[in-house]
Amino acid sequence: GPYPASTNFGATSVGTMAIRRFLRPVCYQNLPDDLLPVDLR
């Protein structure tokens, strides 16, 4: 039969949702300017 990881997209590096493992949401909405990173001021 097929390998178990090939049918579970969360456990393989080639699944359609695999990129979510590397995403990190960052939001600076309503953050005071003095707390922003220098590049974003």
C-alpha positions in Angstrom: 0.0 0.0 0.0 1.0 3.7 0.0 3.3 5.2 2.6 1.4 6.7 5.5 3.0 10.1 5.2 2.1 10.4 1.5 -1.7 10.5 2.3 -1.3 13.0 5.2 -0.4 16.4 3.8 0.5 17.7 7.2 3.2 15.1 7.6 4.9 15.5 4.2 7.1 18.2 2.7 5.4 18.0 -0.7 1.7 18.4 0.3 -0.3 21.4 -0.6 -0.4 22.7 3.0 3.3 22.0 3.6 4.3 25.7 3.2 2.3 26.5 6.3 5.1 25.0 8.4 7.3 27.8 7.4 4.9 30.7 7.7 5.0 33.1 10.7 2.2 35.7 10.8 3.4 39.2 11.8 1.1 42.2 12.2 2.1 45.7 13.1 -1.4 47.2 13.1 -1.8 50.0 15.6 1.7 49.6 16.9 3.4 52.8 18.1 6.1 54.1 15.7 8.8 53.9 18.3 8.1 50.1 18.7 8.3 49.4 14.9 11.5 48.0 13.5 13.8 50.7 12.1 13.1 49.6 8.5 9.4 50.2 8.9 9.4 53.6 10.5 
